[in-house]
Amino acid sequence: MFNIRIKDNLQVKAMALFLLLALIPLAVLGVFSTMTADKLIVEMVSSHLQNVADDKVHLLERWLSERRADLLVIAGSSILQSMNPEIISPYLNLVGIHYKVYKEISVIAADGSVVFGEKVDDPGPGWQGRTWAGESDLLMSGITIVQGSRESTFRISAPIFATDGRHAGTVCAMVGTNMILNIVLNVNLGKTGECYLVDSEGTFLAHKEPSRILAENIAQSESFKAIFLAPASRKTYFDYRGIEVLGASREVPGTDWFLVVEQDRDEAFRSADLLKRYVYATMVFSVLCAAFLALSISRYLVRPIKQLSDAANHLARGDFDKAVLQTRRRDEIGLLLTGFNNMAAQLKERQVLLENEVGMKDARLTQTDAMLAQSRLAVARSEKLAALGRMGAGVTHEIRTPLTSIKLFLESVQGDIETSPENEEDFKVAMRQIRRIEKTINRFLDFAKPQELSFSLVDVEALIDETLSVVRPMAIKQECSLQMEIFGELRKIRGDKKLLEETLINLLVNSLEAIGSKGRLDVTARMDSCRINGRPIPCVRVAVADSGPGIAKESIQNIFDPFFTTKPSGTGLGLSLVHSAVQSHGGFIHVQSEPGSGTVFSIFLPSEPHRNFAGEHGQDTYN
């Protein structure tokens, strides 16, 4: 029960809110300060380490360049080109005395014999069978330790060429590193800063602790990953001692040496840790101050809110008179209480208005019920009309049989009965009307009860050619130009050949009837792309373009409706049959017409290997 009261107590919530509002900015400021301090320290220390690494590498690179230059000068002297030990010996002794960095200098002839000094087993990588590229071609060995001494050394070898350009031998000098490494390894980076040299395998080549040289490596530490593998995602890492450090590394040009400069993280971040302690102390003091301030403010705010809650309960029960609040405050709380009193008065007025509107809504609902009843009657009439259409199809079928009998009878007795010229003309008129009725009945029956389809592969070009041969006499009679053009190779389609032929004939006859005499009718076919059921597939497009009067815009949307026609003698079933046949093959038909500019009917039929099924209607879209 106590937990529930604490949870639902507004004063506690207000105190918590004020504490959060007071402490969040302070916390954000503290976190931002510490993060900024950490970032600045990391950047400063990293920049200093990089500068130290750059300076040391430049110093070491310059020292190595001097050693290479020394050896090139020695190898290019005429004294060594003579390959005479008596002449070479005093010269190289003077070099060793003058340049104390060289511990040993040897001259080896091209055939491998020692001219001066001691035999050298490993002057550098690729020594055995090496072909010198030129006078500036040098070899440099790895660092080793001289026996009996802790000094690191390495060898530099240079070719000696005779005056005729022939390779006469090689001069090899052992270089001591104590002098330069004492300078390189001496860094001013606090108490924990250090500098050391490693090779590409991570083995120590130079270190302030000589016992580590060539005896230990950093291959398993994060220092090795930071130097050789990839840039570290963190600014700090654990070095070979397992201590978190900041570091920088540089490769010594022309060697497989890497110089590493590091400083312990604890020493670098000492000032940042002190700043964090101050921030934490400030936050604790601020919490105490904010808690006292929140208690005072919450008590000042909660009392009028409790009065407002009681008044709201009265308002909910409909007791508008008891919902009125008395206040003398002019601050925001006073304005809130005044606004509540105004709201209560307006709610009372709205209550009266709502009661009046309820009566009006009841009357409107009664009127709506009457309108719904009329709509149901309209739906019932539509169903009756649909049933009447089905009954008309049955009646038409019943009329067809006796009409056919009458036609056959009249045709059989035509030659046996003598008639006058007047009666003969009437007889012909009767026969024409019978054929017209029969034609209309056949069209109606075809529309009311479509025939079963027999699908097979259909050659569209051959189909168009056969269809044109059927309607060509009609075109010649009307003195119309009939042209066919096939663009490219057409794929076969799967469909009912007989129905497709009747469909094209209906479409061509419809166009010829629209043209009249001395017009033009063009039939074209090509491969096209269209969307059927939302899928882009290849289609065969057959277009029938006439030079007729065109179709009015308001009539285009109705031309495929049954019994819709603009011709005085038309039945309105021809284009309906065309539309139904195209849909039964999974395609669609598109009409483009402008009054006075002719009409183009475009039939889109899916091509193989896309299968089409009767009853699958395509979407009227094309590219």
C-alpha positions in Angstrom: 0.0 0.0 0.0 2.9 2.4 0.8 4.5 1.7 -2.6 1.2 2.4 -4.4 0.9 5.8 -2.5 4.5 6.7 -3.4 3.9 5.8 -7.0 0.7 7.8 -7.3 1.8 10.8 -5.2 2.1 13.9 -7.4 4.4 15.6 -4.9 6.9 12.8 -5.2 6.7 12.9 -9.0 7.2 16.7 -9.0 10.3 16.3 -6.8 11.6 13.6 -9.1 10.9 15.8 -12.1 12.7 18.8 -10.7 15.7 16.7 -9.7 15.9 15.4 -13.2 15.6 18.8 -14.7 18.3 20.1 -12.4 20.7 17.2 -12.6 20.4 16.2 -16.3 22.1 19.4 -17.6 24.8 19.1 -14.9 25.3 15.4 -15.7 25.5 16.2 -19.4 28.0 19.0 -18.7 30.1 16.7 -16.5 30.1 13.9 -19.1 30.9 16.4 -21.9 33.7 17.9 -19.8 35.3 14.6 -19.0 34.9 13.3 -22.6 36.3 16.5 -23.9 39.2 16.3 -21.5 39.9 12.7 -22.4 39.7 13.6 -26.1 42.0 16.6 -25.8 44.5 14.6 -23.8 44.4 11.8 -26.3 44.9 14.2 -29.1 47.7 16.1 -27.4 49.6 13.0 -26.3 49.1 11.3 -29.6 50.3 14.4 -31.5 53.3 14.6 -29.3 54.1 10.9 -29.7 53.8 11.2 -33.5 56.1 14.2 -33.5 58.6 12.4 -31.4 58.4 9.3 -33.7 58.8 11.5 -36.8 61.8 13.3 -35.3 63.5 10.0 -34.3 62.8 8.3 -37.6 64.1 11.3 -39.5 67.3 11.2 -37.4 67.7 7.5 -37.9 67.0 7.8 -41.6 69.5 10.6 -42.0 72.1 8.5 -40.1 71.5 5.5 -42.3 71.7 7.6 -45.4 75.1 8.9 -44.2 76.3 5.3 -43.8 75.1 4.3 -47.2 76.9 7.4 -48.7 80.1 6.5 -46.8 80.1 3.0 -48.2 79.4 4.2 -51.8 82.3 6.6 -51.5 84.6 3.9 -50.2 83.4 1.4 -52.9 83.9 4.0 -55.7 87.4 4.9 -54.7 90.3 4.0 -57.0 92.0 2.3 -54.1 89.4 -0.4 -53.8 89.0 -0.7 -57.6 92.7 -1.8 -57.7 91.8 -4.8 -55.4 95.3 -4.7 -54.1 95.4 -5.7 -50.4 98.6 -3.7 -49.7 96.9 -0.5 -50.9 93.5 -1.2 -49.5 94.7 -2.1 -46.0 96.0 1.3 -44.8 93.1 3.1 -46.5 90.4 1.1 -44.7 92.3 1.3 -41.4 92.2 5.0 -41.6 88.5 4.9 -42.4 87.8 2.7 -39.3 89.8 5.1 -37.1 88.1 8.2 -38.5 84.6 6.8 -38.5 84.3 5.0 -35.2 80.9 3.7 -36.1 82.4 1.0 -38.4 83.5 -2.0 -36.3 84.8 -4.0 -39.2 85.3 -3.5 -43.0 85.9 -6.4 -45.4 86.6 -6.5 -49.1 85.6 -9.7 -51.0 86.6 -10.4 -54.6 84.1 -11.3 -57.3 85.2 -15.0 -57.0 84.4 -15.0 -53.3 88.0 -14.7 -52.0 88.8 -12.3 -49.1 91.0 -9.4 -50.2 90.9 -7.5 -46.9 89.4 -8.2 -43.5 87.4 -11.3 -42.6 85.2 -13.6 -44.6 81.5 -12.4 -44.4 78.8 -15.2 -44.4 75.7 -12.9 -44.5 76.3 -9.4 -46.0 72.6 -9.1 -46.7 69.5 -10.7 -48.3 70.1 -12.2 -51.7 73.9 -12.2 -51.4 74.4 -15.6 -52.9 74.4 -15.3 -56.7 73.5 -11.7 -56.6 73.8 -9.6 -59.8 74.6 -6.0 -58.9 72.4 -3.5 -60.8 74.8 -0.6 -60.5 77.1 1.4 -58.3 74.3 2.6 -56.1 73.0 -0.9 -55.5 73.4 -1.7 -51.7 72.7 -4.6 -49.5 71.7 -4.2 -45.8 71.6 -7.1 -43.4 69.5 -7.6 -40.3 70.6 -6.4 -36.8 72.8 -8.8 -34.8 74.6 -8.7 -31.4 78.4 -8.7 -31.4 79.8 -11.5 -29.3 81.1 -10.4 -25.9 79.2 -7.1 -26.3 75.6 -5.9 -26.0 75.9 -3.5 -28.9 73.6 -4.0 -31.9 75.2 -4.1 -35.3 74.3 -4.6 -38.9 76.2 -4.9 -42.2 76.0 -2.7 -45.3 77.5 -4.0 -48.6 78.2 -2.2 -51.8 79.6 -3.4 -55.2 83.1 -2.5 -56.4 83.4 -2.0 -60.2 86.7 -1.8 -62.1 87.4 1.0 -64.5 86.2 -1.1 -67.4 82.8 -1.5 -65.7 83.4 -5.1 -64.6 82.2 -6.2 -61.2 85.5 -6.6 -59.3 84.2 -7.4 -55.8 82.2 -6.2 -52.8 83.0 -4.0 -49.8 81.1 -5.0 -46.6 81.1 -2.8 -43.4 79.8 -3.8 -39.9 78.1 -0.8 -38.4 77.7 -0.3 -34.7 74.5 1.4 -33.4 75.2 2.4 -29.8 75.9 6.0 -30.6 72.8 6.6 -32.7 70.5 4.4 -30.7 71.4 6.2 -27.5 70.1 9.4 -29.1 67.0 7.8 -30.6 65.9 5.9 -27.5 66.3 8.9 -25.2 62.9 10.5 -25.1 61.3 13.1 -22.8 57.9 11.6 -22.2 57.4 11.7 -18.4 58.4 8.8 -16.3 56.8 6.0 -18.4 57.5 7.2 -21.9 59.8 4.9 -23.9 61.1 4.4 -27.5 62.2 1.1 -29.1 62.9 -0.4 -32.5 61.4 -3.7 -33.8 61.6 -5.5 -37.1 58.7 -6.7 -39.3 58.3 -9.8 -37.1 58.0 -7.8 -34.0 61.5 -8.7 -32.6 63.2 -6.0 -30.5 66.1 -4.5 -32.4 66.8 -1.7 -29.9 65.5 -1.2 -26.4 66.4 0.6 -23.2 66.7 -2.8 -21.6 69.5 -4.6 -23.6 68.3 -8.0 -22.4 65.2 -7.7 -24.6 67.2 -7.1 -27.9 66.8 -10.0 -30.3 65.4 -12.1 -27.4 61.8 -11.0 -27.2 59.1 -9.7 -29.5 55.8 -8.0 -29.4 54.0 -10.2 -31.9 51.3 -11.3 -29.4 50.6 -7.8 -28.0 48.2 -5.1 -29.2 51.3 -2.9 -30.0 52.1 -5.3 -32.9 48.5 -5.0 -34.2 48.6 -1.3 -34.0 51.8 -1.1 -35.9 51.6 -3.8 -38.6 48.0 -5.1 -39.0 45.5 -2.2 -39.1 44.9 1.2 -37.5 43.7 0.7 -34.0 40.0 1.5 -33.5 40.8 2.7 -30.0 43.3 5.4 -29.1 44.8 3.3 -26.4 46.0 -0.4 -26.4 47.9 -2.8 -24.2 51.6 -3.0 -24.9 54.0 -6.0 -24.6 54.0 -5.5 -20.8 50.2 -5.7 -20.6 50.0 -2.1 -19.6 47.5 0.3 -21.3 49.4 2.9 -23.3 49.1 5.5 -26.0 51.5 5.1 -28.9 52.7 6.0 -32.3 54.8 4.1 -34.8 56.8 4.9 -38.0 58.6 2.7 -40.5 62.2 3.5 -41.1 62.5 4.0 -44.9 64.7 1.6 -46.7 64.6 -1.0 -43.9 62.2 -3.4 -42.3 62.6 -1.5 -39.0 59.8 0.1 -37.1 60.2 2.8 -34.5 57.6 2.8 -31.7 57.0 5.5 -29.1 54.6 4.8 -26.2 53.5 6.4 -22.9 51.4 4.8 -20.1 47.7 5.8 -20.2 47.6 6.4 -16.4 50.3 9.0 -16.5 48.8 10.7 -19.6 45.3 10.8 -18.1 46.3 11.9 -14.6 44.9 15.4 -15.0 41.6 14.1 -16.6 41.1 11.8 -13.6 41.5 14.7 -11.2 38.9 16.6 -13.2 36.4 13.7 -12.9 36.8 13.8 -9.1 35.9 17.4 -9.0 32.9 16.8 -11.3 31.6 14.0 -9.1 31.9 16.1 -6.0 30.0 19.0 -7.6 27.2 16.6 -8.7 26.7 15.3 -5.2 26.4 18.9 -3.8 24.0 19.8 -6.6 21.8 16.8 -5.8 21.3 18.0 -2.2 20.5 21.5 -3.3 18.1 20.3 -6.0 16.3 18.0 -3.6 15.6 20.9 -1.2 14.4 23.1 -4.0 12.2 20.4 -5.5 10.4 19.8 -2.1 9.6 23.5 -1.7 8.3 23.9 -5.3 6.3 20.7 -5.3 4.4 21.6 -2.2 3.5 25.0 -3.7 2.1 23.3 -6.8 0.4 20.2 -5.5 -2.3 21.8 -3.3 -4.2 23.7 -6.1 -3.9 20.6 -8.3 -5.6 18.5 -5.6 -8.5 21.1 -5.6 -8.7 20.9 -9.3 -8.9 17.0 -9.1 -11.8 17.2 -6.7 -13.7 19.7 -8.9 -13.1 17.5 -12.0 -14.7 14.5 -10.2 -17.8 16.7 -9.5 -17.8 17.7 -13.2 -17.7 14.1 -14.3 -20.8 13.3 -12.2 -22.6 16.2 -13.8 -22.7 18.3 -10.6 -21.8 21.5 -12.4 -22.5 23.8 -9.4 -20.0 22.0 -7.1 -17.3 22.1 -9.8 -16.7 25.8 -9.4 -13.3 26.7 -7.8 -12.5 29.8 -5.7 -9.0 31.2 -6.1 -7.1 34.5 -5.6 -3.9 33.5 -7.4 -2.9 35.4 -10.5 -0.1 33.2 -11.7 -0.3 30.3 -14.1 -2.1 28.1 -11.6 -4.7 30.8 -11.0 -5.2 31.1 -14.7 -5.6 27.3 -14.9 -8.3 27.3 -12.2 -10.1 30.2 -13.9 -10.0 28.3 -17.2 -11.4 25.2 -15.5 -14.4 27.3 -14.2 -15.0 28.6 -17.7 -14.8 25.1 -19.1 -17.4 23.8 -16.6 -19.8 26.6 -17.6 -19.3 25.8 -21.3 -19.8 22.1 -20.7 -23.1 22.8 -19.0 -24.3 24.8 -22.0 -23.1 22.0 -24.4 -25.0 19.5 -22.3 -28.2 21.3 -23.1 -27.4 21.7 -26.8 -26.5 18.0 -27.1 -29.9 17.0 -25.7 -31.6 19.1 -28.3 -29.4 17.6 -31.1 -30.1 14.1 -30.0 -33.8 14.6 -30.9 -32.8 16.0 -34.3 -30.4 13.0 -35.0 -33.3 10.6 -34.3 -35.4 12.2 -37.0 -32.4 12.1 -39.5 -31.9 8.4 -38.7 -35.5 7.7 -39.5 -35.1 9.5 -42.9 -31.8 7.5 -43.6 -33.7 4.2 -42.9 -36.2 5.2 -45.6 -33.4 5.9 -48.1 -31.7 2.6 -47.4 -35.0 0.8 -48.1 -35.2 2.6 -51.5 -31.6 1.5 -52.2 -32.5 -2.1 -51.5 -35.4 -1.9 -53.9 -32.9 -0.5 -56.6 -30.6 -3.5 -56.0 -33.5 -5.9 -56.3 -34.5 -4.2 -59.6 -30.9 -4.6 -60.9 -31.0 -8.3 -60.1 -34.3 -8.7 -61.9 -32.8 -7.0 -65.0 -29.8 -9.4 -64.9 -32.3 -12.3 -64.7 -34.2 -10.8 -67.6 -31.0 -10.7 -69.7 -30.4 -14.4 -69.0 -34.0 -15.1 -70.0 -33.5 -13.0 -73.2 -30.6 -15.3 -74.1 -32.9 -18.3 -73.7 -35.6 -16.8 -75.7 -33.2 -15.9 -78.5 -32.1 -19.5 -78.6 -35.7 -20.7 -78.9 -36.3 -18.2 -81.8 -33.3 -19.3 -83.7 -34.6 -22.8 -84.5 -38.0 -21.9 -86.1 -36.3 -18.9 -87.9 -33.9 -21.3 -89.5 -36.7 -23.5 -90.6 -38.5 -20.6 -92.2 -35.4 -19.6 -94.0 -34.8 -23.1 -95.4 -38.4 -23.4 -96.4 -38.4 -20.1 -98.3 -35.2 -21.0 -100.0 -36.5 -24.4 -101.1 -39.8 -23.1 -102.6 -38.3 -20.1 -104.2 -37.8 -21.9 -107.5 -41.1 -23.7 -107.5 -43.4 -20.7 -107.0 -44.0 -18.3 -109.8 -44.1 -14.8 -108.5 -44.7 -11.4 -110.1 -41.8 -8.9 -110.2 -43.4 -7.0 -107.3 -43.7 -10.1 -105.1 -40.2 -11.2 -106.1 -38.8 -8.0 -104.7 -40.8 -8.5 -101.5 -39.5 -12.0 -101.3 -35.9 -10.8 -101.5 -36.5 -8.1 -98.8 -38.0 -10.8 -96.5 -35.0 -13.1 -97.1 -32.6 -10.2 -96.3 -34.4 -9.4 -93.1 -34.4 -13.1 -92.0 -30.7 -13.3 -92.6 -30.2 -10.1 -90.6 -32.3 -11.5 -87.7 -30.3 -14.7 -87.9 -27.0 -12.9 -87.8 -28.1 -10.8 -84.8 -29.3 -14.0 -83.0 -25.9 -15.7 -83.7 -24.0 -12.7 -82.3 -26.1 -12.6 -79.2 -25.7 -16.3 -78.6 -22.0 -16.1 -79.1 -21.8 -13.2 -76.5 -24.2 -14.9 -74.0 -22.5 -18.4 -74.2 -18.8 -18.3 -75.3 -17.6 -21.4 -77.0 -15.0 -23.8 -75.5 -11.4 -22.8 -76.5 -8.8 -25.1 -78.0 -5.3 -23.7 -77.3 -2.3 -24.4 -79.6 0.7 -22.6 -80.9 -0.3 -19.9 -83.4 1.8 -18.2 -86.0 0.7 -14.6 -85.8 2.0 -13.6 -89.2 0.2 -16.4 -90.9 -3.0 -15.7 -88.9 -3.0 -12.1 -90.1 -2.4 -13.1 -93.7 -5.3 -15.5 -93.6 -7.6 -12.9 -92.0 -6.7 -10.3 -94.6 -7.5 -12.7 -97.4 -11.1 -13.0 -96.0 -11.8 -9.3 -95.7 -9.8 -8.2 -98.8 -12.9 -8.6 -101.1 -14.9 -6.2 -98.8 -12.0 -3.7 -99.0 -11.8 -3.9 -102.8 -15.5 -3.4 -103.0 -15.2 -0.3 -100.9 -12.2 0.8 -102.9 -10.1 0.9 -99.7 -6.3 0.4 -99.4 -5.5 -2.6 -97.3 -1.8 -2.9 -96.2 0.0 -5.3 -93.9 3.5 -4.8 -92.3 5.4 -7.1 -90.0 8.3 -5.5 -88.0 11.0 -8.1 -87.1 10.5 -11.7 -86.1 7.3 -12.5 -84.2 7.1 -15.1 -81.5 4.3 -17.6 -81.5 1.5 -17.3 -79.1 -0.7 -19.9 -77.4 -4.4 -19.5 -78.3 -7.5 -20.7 -80.1 -6.7 -20.1 -83.8 -10.3 -20.1 -84.9 -11.4 -17.6 -82.2 -8.4 -15.3 -82.9 -9.2 -15.4 -86.6 -12.8 -14.4 -85.9 -11.6 -11.7 -83.6 -9.4 -10.1 -86.2 -12.1 -10.4 -88.8 -14.6 -8.6 -86.5 -12.1 -5.9 -85.8 -11.2 -5.4 -89.5 -14.9 -5.5 -90.6 -15.7 -2.9 -87.9 -12.9 -0.7 -89.2 -14.0 -1.1 -92.8 -17.6 -0.2 -91.9 -16.3 2.9 -90.1 -14.1 4.0 -93.1 -16.8 3.8 -95.8 -15.4 4.0 -99.3 -11.9 5.0 -100.6 -10.2 4.9 -97.2 -7.1 3.3 -95.8 -6.6 0.3 -93.4 -3.2 -0.6 -92.1 -2.4 -3.8 -90.1 1.0 -3.9 -88.4 2.5 -6.5 -86.0 5.6 -6.4 -83.8 7.1 -7.6 -80.5 6.5 -5.3 -77.6 6.7 -5.2 -73.8 3.6 -5.0 -71.6 2.6 -5.6 -68.0 0.0 -8.3 -67.4 -1.0 -9.1 -63.8 1.8 -6.7 -62.7 4.6 -8.6 -64.5 6.6 -7.2 -67.4 6.5 -9.8 -70.2 7.1 -9.8 -74.0 3.9 -9.5 -76.0 2.9 -9.6 -79.7 1.2 -6.3 -80.6 -1.2 -6.3 -83.5 -2.4 -2.8 -84.5 -5.3 -2.0 -86.8 -5.3 1.6 -87.9 -8.1 3.1 -90.1 -8.6 6.5 -91.7 -12.2 6.7 -90.5 -13.9 9.6 -88.7 -12.7 8.5 -85.3 -14.5 8.0 -82.0 -15.7 10.7 -79.7 -13.9 10.8 -76.3 -17.1 10.2 -74.4 -17.9 7.1 -76.4 -14.4 5.3 -76.1 -15.1 4.0 -72.6 -18.4 2.4 -73.8 -17.4 0.9 -77.1 -16.8 -2.6 -75.6 -20.1 -2.7 -73.7 -22.7 -5.1 -75.1 -25.3 -3.5 -77.4 -23.5 -0.2 -77.5 -23.2 1.1 -81.1 -23.0 4.3 -83.0 -24.0 2.7 -86.3 -27.6 2.9 -87.4 -27.7 -0.8 -88.4 -25.2 -2.2 -85.8 -25.9 -4.7 -83.0 -23.2 -3.5 -80.6 -21.9 -7.0 -80.1 -18.8 -7.1 -82.5 -16.4 -5.2 -80.3 -17.8 -6.9 -77.2 -16.9 -10.2 -78.7 -13.4 -8.9 -79.7 -12.8 -7.7 -76.1 -14.0 -11.0 -74.6 -11.8 -13.1 -76.9 -8.7 -11.0 -76.2 -9.2 -11.3 -72.4 -9.8 -15.1 -72.7 -6.2 -15.3 -74.1 -4.7 -13.4 -71.2 -4.2 -10.1 -73.1 -5.8 -6.7 -73.5 -6.9 -4.2 -76.1 -6.0 -0.5 -76.3 -7.9 2.1 -78.3 -6.5 5.4 -79.5 -8.7 7.7 -81.4 -9.3 11.4 -82.2 -12.4 12.7 -84.0 -11.4 13.3 -87.7 -8.0 11.5 -87.3 -9.0 7.8 -87.5 -8.8 5.1 -84.9 -6.1 2.6 -83.9 -7.0 -0.7 -82.1 -3.9 -2.4 -80.6 -4.2 -6.0 -79.4 -1.6 -7.2 -76.9 -1.2 -11.0 -76.6 1.5 -12.7 -74.4 4.0 -14.7 -76.4 5.6 -18.0 -75.7 7.1 -19.3 -73.3 4.5 -17.3 -71.2 1.4 -19.5 -70.8 -2.0 -17.8 -71.0 -5.2 -19.2 -69.5 -8.7 -18.4 -70.3 -10.3 -16.2 -67.8 -7.0 -14.5 -66.8 -7.5 -10.9 -67.5 -4.5 -8.6 -68.1 -4.1 -5.1 -67.0 -4.5 -2.5 -69.7 -0.9 -1.2 -69.5 1.9 -1.3 -72.0 5.4 0.2 -72.6 
